[in-house]
C-alpha cells in the first residue's frame, strides 16, 4: 500500500509533467461520448490546475472499475460525468484514483 507521502510525491511529479506539456482536462462534448466509455481518456495532471480551468469537484474511483460504496465503479463514474465539464486524474494511489471535475473559465 502506498503511503500518503508517496501519493503526494507522485501527484507533484505528475503536476510538473502536466505543466511542462501543457496538459488540460479531457472535456466531455456529448452524451454519446459518455456512453462509449470505458476506456476513460482522462489525463493525469496531479495537483496542476491549468490556466483558464477551475477545479469544481472531485470523486474517488476504483482503478479496477469495481465500486465498493466508498470508491465509484465504472457505472457510477459514467453516471457522474456531465456534458460540458472536463475531467482529469488529480491523485493516484495503488488501487484508487481521484478524478477532478473542471470547468472552463477562460
ChimeraX attribute file (.defattr): number of C-alpha atoms within 10 A of each C-alpha:
attribute: neighborCount
match mode: 1-to-1
recipient: residues
	/A:1	7
	/A:2	10
	/A:3	10
	/A:4	10
	/A:5	9
	/A:6	13
	/A:7	16
	/A:8	16
	/A:9	13
	/A:10	17
	/A:11	22
	/A:12	18
	/A:13	15
	/A:14	22
	/A:15	23
	/A:16	16
	/A:17	16
	/A:18	20
	/A:19	17
	/A:20	9
	/A:21	9
	/A:22	13
	/A:23	17
	/A:24	22
	/A:25	25
	/A:26	17
	/A:27	19
	/A:28	16
	/A:29	13
	/A:30	11
	/A:31	13
	/A:32	10
	/A:33	13
	/A:34	18
	/A:35	11
	/A:36	10
	/A:37	13
	/A:38	13
	/A:39	7
	/A:40	15
	/A:41	13
	/A:42	17
	/A:43	17
	/A:44	25
	/A:45	28
	/A:46	27
	/A:47	20
	/A:48	20
	/A:49	20
	/A:50	18
	/A:51	12
	/A:52	11
	/A:53	16
	/A:54	16
	/A:55	17
	/A:56	10
	/A:57	11
	/A:58	16
	/A:59	16
	/A:60	19
	/A:61	24
	/A:62	20
	/A:63	18
	/A:64	10
	/A:65	16
	/A:66	14
	/A:67	17
	/A:68	10
	/A:69	8
	/A:70	10
	/A:71	19
	/A:72	23
	/A:73	18
	/A:74	19
	/A:75	14
	/A:76	14
	/A:77	21
	/A:78	18
	/A:79	11
	/A:80	12
	/A:81	15
	/A:82	16
	/A:83	13
	/A:84	13
	/A:85	16
	/A:86	22
	/A:87	26
	/A:88	26
	/A:89	24
	/A:90	26
	/A:91	23
	/A:92	22
	/A:93	18
	/A:94	11
	/A:95	12
	/A:96	16
	/A:97	20
	/A:98	21
	/A:99	23
	/A:100	25
	/A:101	24
	/A:102	24
	/A:103	17
	/A:104	15
	/A:105	8
	/A:106	7
